Amino acid sequence: MIAWLWLRMATLAVPHGKSDFHRGKLAAAHHFFTHELPKTGPQHALLRSLDPALVRLDDTCL
């Protein structure tokens, strides 16, 4: 969800990219897509590999 927001902000900032504000938006979006978003792949793989036994547990037996 956050990636879509950054993409939208960057897309809107491109036509106005000459102001400091819009260049800052583009720089922040670039940072997000090159440094933050790639971290989600390994995190997703870790979460998918965890044992789902606790999720399936019927909480009435606790």
C-alpha positions, -999 to 999 in steps of 0.1 A, spaced: 0 0 0 27 25 9 45 18 -24 14 28 -43 12 60 -24 48 69 -31 43 60 -68 13 83 -69 31 112 -53 61 108 -76 39 106 -107 22 138 -96 55 155 -88 72 148 -121 54 176 -141 63 201 -114 98 187 -107 116 221 -108 105 232 -73 124 222 -42 93 206 -28 86 184 -58 123 174 -62 122 164 -25 91 142 -32 109 126 -61 141 120 -40 120 105 -12 102 82 -36 135 71 -52 149 63 -17 118 43 -8 119 22 -40 156 16 -40 163 11 -2 131 3 17 109 -17 -7 135 -44 -15 136 -52 22 101 -65 21 110 -96 0 130 -114 27 105 -103 53 77 -118 33 96 -150 28 103 -153 65 66 -148 74 55 -174 48 80 -199 62 67 -197 98 47 -226 113 10 -216 110 -1 -239 139 -9 -210 162 -30 -193 136 -50 -225 132 -54 -231 169 -89 -229 182 -87 -202 209 -115 -218 229 -90 -245 240 -67 -219 256 
